[in-house]
Amino acid sequence: MAAARNSLAAEHGAHEIPPVKRIVLDRAPTAVPPPALDGDRAPRRRPATAGPERLRLEGVSVRYGAKAAVNDVSLSVHQGEVLALIGPSGCGKTTLLRTLNRLTELTPSAVRGGSILLDGHDVHELADTELRARVSMVFQQPNPFPMSIFDNVAFALREQSRKRPRRQQIEPHVIDALRRAGLYDEVREDLNRPALRLSGGQQQRLCIARAIALQPEVLLMDEPCSALDPRSTETIEQLIGELRRDLAVVIVTHNLQQAHRVADRVAFMYLGDLVEHGEVEQVFREPRAPRTRDYVRGVFG
């Protein structure tokens, strides 16, 4: 050992490499367990029973020309629950989500089969504006309108009114929506501020406020946290837990830990097929389908 140190010292000049110091312990060290991963945290308390059924999907299929995107999916969505759609990219999650309020039909080549019932009525029997007021959507990227905070939320209320309401008439509804979205306390001093000056997380909560201003029965969320920082993501996840008390939430997410944190039920899709759906703990802890097991364990993604 001394010879090796002297050799190193010769290579690096006259400075000798310091000797190795050994620490003698009088007892075996105690190992500290690593912190739990987000996905291992205890889930929030979930409702004992589901609320009334809001949406029912029966044999829903979607094709873009000759390409099948969703194959024969049957599901139900209940008030008071969060349903998470999970699966690898391109498996049909977002297509299925957009089909729930007929956004898919805006694509000329899209053809839908099966039926979607909202409170027992086929969604194609409803005007698209009425349907999208009752089944609102929040998109992946925050998309506030280039107007004030107040006018962003008021926009939907004004569009649904036969006569353009005055500010005093709709202000209580705007404030209520901002409160429910967890944003009002941060912006209450200046509701006339341009919405585009808000942070990314604030903009997404503003879009949520705009989506819930009309008191919808169902809220659709397409990866609402993918463009946000961890703190904003946590705020949105807490907000989802609060909103589910009054409506049904369907969320698309690639983040399995997020699905485990926020969802009550999970639907796993693969290549357009609904492979498995059930209670969140069952799907993540004891999946029935081998493909589901491989996905939630990270074999593919």
C-alpha positions in Angstrom: 0.0 0.0 0.0 2.8 2.4 0.9 4.6 1.6 -2.3 1.4 2.4 -4.3 1.0 5.8 -2.4 4.6 6.7 -3.1 4.1 5.8 -6.8 1.0 8.1 -7.0 2.9 10.8 -5.2 5.7 10.6 -7.7 3.3 11.0 -10.5 1.5 14.1 -9.0 4.6 15.8 -7.5 6.0 16.0 -4.1 2.6 15.9 -2.3 2.0 12.6 -0.8 -1.4 10.9 -0.9 -2.9 11.0 2.6 -3.4 7.7 4.3 -6.8 6.0 4.3 -8.6 6.6 7.6 -10.6 3.6 8.9 -13.5 4.1 11.3 -14.0 1.4 13.9 -17.7 0.9 15.0 -18.7 -0.4 18.3 -22.0 -1.7 16.9 -23.6 -2.6 13.5 -25.0 0.5 11.7 -28.7 1.0 11.5 -30.1 1.3 7.9 -32.6 4.0 7.3 -35.4 2.9 4.9 -35.7 5.0 1.7 -38.6 7.4 1.3 -41.8 5.9 -0.2 -42.4 6.6 -3.9 -45.5 8.7 -4.8 -47.2 5.6 -6.1 -46.7 3.9 -2.7 -48.3 6.7 -0.6 -51.6 5.8 1.1 -54.4 6.7 -1.3 -56.9 9.3 -0.2 -60.2 8.0 1.3 -62.6 6.9 -1.4 -66.4 6.9 -1.3 -68.0 3.8 0.0 -70.6 3.8 -2.8 -70.7 5.5 -6.2 -73.2 8.2 -7.0 -75.7 8.2 -9.8 -74.6 7.1 -13.2 -73.9 10.0 -15.5 -72.4 8.5 -18.7 -72.8 5.0 -20.1 -70.8 3.8 -23.0 -72.1 0.7 -24.9 -70.0 -0.9 -27.6 -68.3 2.4 -28.5 -65.9 2.2 -31.5 -64.2 5.0 -33.4 -62.4 4.8 -36.7 -60.4 7.4 -38.7 -61.0 6.2 -42.2 -59.8 2.6 -42.3 -57.9 2.9 -39.1 -59.5 1.7 -35.9 -58.8 3.9 -32.9 -61.3 2.5 -30.3 -62.8 -1.0 -30.3 -66.1 -1.9 -28.7 -65.6 -0.1 -25.3 -68.4 -0.4 -22.7 -68.0 1.6 -19.5 -70.0 3.7 -17.0 -69.1 7.0 -15.4 -70.6 7.9 -12.0 -71.0 11.1 -10.1 -68.6 11.3 -7.2 -65.9 9.2 -8.9 -62.7 9.8 -10.9 -62.2 7.4 -13.7 -58.6 7.4 -15.1 -57.9 6.2 -18.6 -54.4 4.8 -18.8 -52.3 3.0 -21.4 -49.4 3.7 -23.7 -49.4 6.4 -26.3 -51.6 5.8 -29.3 -53.9 3.3 -27.5 -57.1 5.4 -28.0 -57.4 7.1 -24.6 -57.7 10.6 -25.9 -59.9 9.6 -28.8 -62.3 7.9 -26.3 -62.3 10.9 -24.1 -63.0 13.4 -26.9 -65.8 11.1 -28.1 -67.7 11.6 -24.8 -68.7 15.1 -25.8 -68.6 14.6 -29.5 -65.3 16.5 -30.2 -64.2 13.5 -32.3 -66.8 14.3 -34.9 -65.0 17.5 -35.7 -62.5 15.3 -37.6 -64.0 14.7 -41.0 -62.7 11.1 -41.3 -64.0 10.0 -37.9 -66.8 7.5 -37.7 -68.3 6.4 -34.4 -70.2 3.3 -33.6 -72.1 2.2 -30.4 -73.9 4.5 -28.1 -73.1 7.1 -25.4 -75.8 8.0 -22.9 -75.8 11.1 -20.7 -78.3 10.6 -17.9 -80.0 8.0 -20.1 -80.2 10.1 -23.3 -78.2 9.5 -26.4 -75.7 12.4 -26.7 -76.5 12.7 -30.4 -80.0 13.8 -29.5 -78.5 16.8 -27.8 -77.3 20.0 -29.5 -73.5 20.1 -29.4 -73.5 23.3 -27.4 -75.8 21.8 -24.7 -73.8 18.6 -24.6 -70.5 20.4 -24.1 -72.0 22.6 -21.4 -73.0 19.4 -19.5 -69.8 17.5 -20.4 -67.0 20.0 -20.2 -63.4 19.5 -21.3 -60.0 20.7 -20.0 -57.1 20.1 -22.4 -53.5 19.1 -22.0 -52.1 22.6 -22.6 -53.7 25.5 -20.7 -55.6 27.5 -23.3 -57.0 30.7 -21.7 -58.6 33.2 -24.1 -56.7 36.5 -24.8 -58.9 38.5 -22.5 -59.2 39.2 -18.8 -59.5 36.6 -16.0 -63.1 37.6 -15.4 -64.1 37.5 -19.1 -62.5 34.0 -19.5 -64.9 32.5 -17.0 -67.8 34.8 -18.0 -67.4 33.7 -21.7 -69.2 30.4 -21.3 -72.0 32.0 -19.2 -72.6 34.7 -21.8 -72.6 32.2 -24.7 -75.3 30.2 -23.0 -77.5 33.2 -22.3 -80.1 34.4 -24.8 -79.5 38.0 -23.8 -76.0 39.2 -23.0 -76.0 39.5 -19.2 -74.5 42.4 -17.4 -71.3 42.0 -15.3 -73.2 42.4 -12.1 -75.5 39.5 -13.0 -72.8 37.0 -13.7 -70.1 38.1 -11.3 -71.3 35.8 -8.4 -71.2 32.8 -10.8 -67.7 33.8 -12.0 -66.4 34.2 -8.4 -68.0 30.8 -7.4 -66.3 29.1 -10.4 -62.9 30.7 -9.5 -63.3 29.6 -5.9 -64.2 26.0 -6.8 -61.1 26.0 -9.0 -58.9 27.1 -6.1 -57.9 30.3 -7.9 -60.0 33.1 -6.5 -57.8 34.0 -3.5 -54.8 34.5 -5.8 -56.5 36.8 -8.3 -59.3 38.5 -6.4 -57.6 41.8 -6.3 -57.5 42.2 -10.1 -60.0 40.1 -12.0 -59.4 42.4 -15.0 -55.8 41.3 -15.3 -55.0 39.6 -18.7 -55.3 35.9 -18.3 -52.1 35.3 -20.3 -50.1 36.9 -17.5 -50.9 34.1 -15.1 -48.5 31.3 -14.5 -49.0 28.0 -16.2 -50.6 26.4 -13.2 -52.9 29.4 -12.7 -53.9 29.3 -16.3 -54.9 25.7 -16.1 -57.0 26.3 -13.0 -58.6 29.2 -14.9 -59.5 26.8 -17.7 -61.0 24.5 -15.1 -63.0 27.4 -13.7 -64.2 28.2 -17.2 -65.2 24.5 -17.7 -67.1 24.2 -14.5 -68.8 27.7 -14.6 -71.9 26.1 -16.2 -72.2 23.5 -13.5 -71.6 20.4 -15.8 -72.4 16.9 -14.8 -69.1 15.5 -16.2 -65.6 17.0 -16.4 -63.2 15.5 -19.0 -59.5 16.2 -18.4 -56.8 15.3 -21.0 -53.5 15.0 -19.2 -54.2 18.3 -17.4 -50.8 18.3 -15.5 -48.4 17.2 -18.2 -47.2 20.8 -18.9 -47.1 21.8 -15.2 -44.4 21.8 -12.5 -44.7 19.5 -9.5 -46.2 22.1 -7.2 -48.9 23.1 -9.7 -49.5 19.4 -10.4 -50.2 18.7 -6.7 -52.6 21.7 -6.6 -54.5 20.4 -9.6 -54.7 16.8 -8.1 -56.1 18.2 -4.9 -58.6 20.2 -6.9 -59.7 17.0 -8.7 -60.4 15.4 -5.4 -62.7 18.3 -4.4 -64.5 18.6 -7.7 -65.5 14.9 -7.7 -67.9 15.6 -4.9 -70.2 17.4 -7.3 -69.6 15.8 -10.7 -68.0 12.9 -12.5 -64.4 13.2 -13.6 -62.8 11.3 -16.5 -59.0 11.9 -16.8 -56.5 10.7 -19.3 -53.0 10.4 -17.8 -49.7 8.7 -18.7 -48.5 9.1 -15.1 -49.4 5.8 -13.3 -48.6 7.3 -9.9 -51.0 10.2 -10.6 -53.7 7.7 -11.6 -53.2 5.9 -8.4 -53.4 9.1 -6.4 -56.5 10.7 -7.9 -58.6 7.9 -9.4 -61.3 5.7 -7.9 -61.6 3.5 -10.9 -59.1 2.8 -13.7 -59.6 1.7 -17.3 -56.5 0.3 -19.1 -56.5 0.6 -22.9 -54.2 -1.0 -25.4 -54.3 -0.7 -29.2 -57.9 0.6 -29.0 -59.1 -2.2 -26.8 -60.4 -1.9 -23.2 -58.2 -4.6 -21.6 -59.3 -4.2 -18.0 -61.2 -1.8 -15.7 -62.0 -1.8 -12.1 -61.2 -0.3 -8.7 -57.9 1.5 -8.6 -56.3 -0.8 -5.9 -57.5 -3.9 -7.8 -56.0 -2.8 -11.1 -52.7 -1.7 -9.7 -52.2 -4.4 -7.0 -54.0 -7.4 -8.4 -54.5 -6.9 -12.2 -56.5 -9.8 -13.8 -55.1 -9.4 -17.4 -51.4 -10.3 -18.0 -51.1 -7.3 -20.3 -52.3 -5.0 -17.5 -49.9 -6.5 -15.1 -47.0 -5.9 -17.5 -48.0 -2.3 -18.1 -48.4 -1.3 -14.5 -45.1 -3.0 -13.6 -43.3 -1.0 -16.3 -42.5 -3.9 -18.7 -43.7 -1.6 -21.5 -45.1 1.9 -21.8 
